[in-house]
Amino acid sequence: MSPVLAGLLVFLMRVSDMSLDTLRLLFVMRGRKLLSALIGATQAAVFILAVSTVLSNELNLWTVLGYAGGFGTGVAVGMIAEEKLALGYAMFHIYSKERGKVIALALRNAGHAATLFAAQGKCGDVSVVHCAVSRRKAPAVRTLVERADPEAFITLEEVRPLRRGYFRR
């Protein structure tokens, strides 16, 4: 096998390996045990093939570049794939000086559960709205909140529901 072809093969295997590894890690963090195990087994097989390809041939610049480049590219590809899958749930924390009730009503009218709190901020009274949604719905919820109050401060975090609650699918 030519050194360039060997480097390309190693690159493709490492992209696959690291994409799977990144997805596996993200699924582990979300508690998806069986899926994580299946991805991990597949990833291990691809890793062994990549390493054996590198070690069975003469070490050269192309295989080293393929290995390193595939590693970095695979991490990015895995993150993009996970983002597109958008599995799990996210919790919006929305802070508004004057339009908390409007935001909560807009979220509820769109079919989402919203909890409204009165709070004290650095500069006085604020409203805080919490809204848990599936990650697939997060862009639409963000748009809805920004329309209701362009000045709202919004944070987003991933959550793992433990028990009950309302989630629009």
C-alpha positions as CSV (number, residue, x, y, z in Angstrom):
1,M,0.0,0.0,0.0
2,S,1.3,3.4,-0.9
3,P,2.2,5.7,2.1
4,V,-0.3,8.3,1.0
5,L,-3.1,5.8,0.7
6,A,-2.2,4.3,4.1
7,G,-2.3,7.8,5.6
8,L,-5.7,8.4,4.0
9,L,-7.0,5.1,5.3
10,V,-5.7,5.8,8.8
11,F,-7.3,9.3,8.7
12,L,-10.7,7.9,7.8
13,M,-10.6,5.2,10.5
14,R,-9.5,7.8,13.1
15,V,-12.4,10.1,12.0
16,S,-14.8,7.2,12.5
17,D,-13.2,6.2,15.8
18,M,-13.1,9.6,17.4
19,S,-16.6,10.5,16.1
20,L,-17.9,7.4,17.8
21,D,-15.8,8.1,20.9
22,T,-17.2,11.7,21.2
23,L,-20.7,10.4,20.8
24,R,-20.1,7.7,23.4
25,L,-18.8,10.1,25.9
26,L,-21.8,12.5,25.4
27,F,-24.3,9.5,25.7
28,V,-22.5,8.4,28.9
29,M,-23.0,11.8,30.4
30,R,-26.7,11.6,29.6
31,G,-27.0,8.2,31.2
32,R,-27.7,6.2,27.9
33,K,-26.0,3.0,29.1
34,L,-26.9,0.5,26.4
35,L,-26.3,2.9,23.5
36,S,-22.9,4.0,25.1
37,A,-21.9,0.4,25.4
38,L,-22.7,-0.4,21.7
39,I,-21.0,2.7,20.5
40,G,-18.0,1.9,22.7
41,A,-17.6,-1.7,21.3
42,T,-17.8,-0.4,17.7
43,Q,-15.4,2.4,18.5
44,A,-12.9,-0.1,20.0
45,A,-13.0,-2.3,16.9
46,V,-12.3,0.7,14.6
47,F,-9.5,1.9,16.9
48,I,-7.8,-1.5,16.8
49,L,-8.0,-1.5,13.0
50,A,-6.5,2.0,12.8
51,V,-3.7,1.2,15.2
52,S,-2.9,-2.1,13.5
53,T,-2.8,-0.3,10.1
54,V,-0.3,2.2,11.4
55,L,1.9,-0.4,13.2
56,S,1.9,-3.0,10.4
57,N,3.3,-0.6,7.9
58,E,6.4,1.5,8.0
59,L,5.9,4.6,10.0
60,N,5.9,7.6,7.8
61,L,4.7,11.2,7.7
62,W,1.5,10.3,5.9
63,T,0.3,7.8,8.5
64,V,1.3,10.1,11.4
65,L,-0.6,13.0,9.7
66,G,-3.6,10.7,9.0
67,Y,-3.7,9.5,12.6
68,A,-3.4,13.0,14.2
69,G,-5.6,14.7,11.6
70,G,-8.3,12.0,11.9
71,F,-8.2,12.4,15.7
72,G,-9.0,16.1,15.6
73,T,-11.4,15.9,12.7
74,G,-13.2,13.0,14.4
75,V,-13.8,15.0,17.6
76,A,-15.3,17.9,15.6
77,V,-17.5,15.5,13.5
78,G,-18.7,13.7,16.6
79,M,-19.7,17.0,18.2
80,I,-21.5,18.1,15.1
81,A,-23.4,14.8,14.9
82,E,-24.4,15.0,18.5
83,E,-25.6,18.5,18.0
84,K,-27.7,17.4,15.0
85,L,-29.2,14.5,17.0
86,A,-30.2,16.9,19.8
87,L,-31.1,14.2,22.3
88,G,-32.0,15.0,25.8
89,Y,-33.5,18.1,27.5
90,A,-32.4,21.6,28.2
91,M,-33.4,24.1,30.9
92,F,-33.9,27.7,30.0
93,H,-33.3,30.3,32.7
94,I,-34.7,33.6,31.4
95,Y,-34.2,36.9,33.3
96,S,-36.4,39.9,32.3
97,K,-36.7,43.3,34.0
98,E,-40.2,44.0,32.7
99,R,-41.6,41.3,30.5
100,G,-41.4,38.0,32.6
101,K,-45.2,37.5,32.5
102,V,-45.3,38.1,28.7
103,I,-42.4,35.5,28.2
104,A,-44.1,32.9,30.4
105,L,-47.4,33.4,28.6
106,A,-45.8,33.2,25.2
107,L,-44.1,29.9,26.2
108,R,-47.3,28.5,27.6
109,N,-49.3,29.5,24.5
110,A,-46.7,27.6,22.4
111,G,-47.3,24.5,24.5
112,H,-44.3,24.6,26.9
113,A,-44.4,24.6,30.6
114,A,-43.0,27.8,32.2
115,T,-42.5,28.6,35.8
116,L,-42.3,32.3,36.7
117,F,-40.5,33.6,39.8
118,A,-40.1,37.1,41.2
119,A,-36.5,37.8,42.1
120,Q,-34.1,40.6,43.1
121,G,-31.3,41.4,40.8
122,K,-28.4,43.8,41.2
123,C,-30.5,46.7,39.8
124,G,-33.8,45.8,41.4
125,D,-36.8,43.5,40.7
126,V,-36.6,41.0,37.9
127,S,-38.7,38.1,36.7
128,V,-37.1,34.7,36.2
129,V,-38.7,32.1,33.9
130,H,-37.7,28.5,33.9
131,C,-38.7,26.3,31.0
132,A,-37.5,22.8,30.4
133,V,-37.7,21.6,26.8
134,S,-36.4,18.8,24.5
135,R,-33.1,20.0,23.0
136,R,-34.7,19.8,19.6
137,K,-37.1,22.6,20.6
138,A,-34.4,24.9,22.1
139,P,-33.9,27.0,19.0
140,A,-37.6,27.7,18.7
141,V,-37.9,28.5,22.3
142,R,-35.0,30.9,22.1
143,T,-36.6,32.7,19.2
144,L,-39.9,32.9,21.0
145,V,-38.2,34.4,24.1
146,E,-36.2,36.9,22.0
147,R,-39.4,38.1,20.3
148,A,-41.2,38.5,23.6
149,D,-38.3,40.4,25.2
150,P,-35.2,41.3,23.1
151,E,-33.5,42.5,26.3
152,A,-33.9,39.3,28.3
153,F,-30.9,37.5,29.6
154,I,-31.0,33.8,28.7
155,T,-29.0,30.9,29.9
156,L,-29.3,27.3,28.9
157,E,-28.1,24.1,30.5
158,E,-28.6,20.4,29.8
159,V,-30.8,18.6,32.3
160,R,-31.6,15.0,33.1
161,P,-35.3,14.7,34.2
162,L,-35.6,12.5,37.3
163,R,-39.3,12.4,37.8
164,R,-42.5,13.7,36.3
165,G,-43.0,17.1,34.8
166,Y,-44.3,18.3,31.5
167,F,-42.3,17.9,28.4
168,R,-43.8,18.7,25.0
169,R,-42.3,16.2,22.5
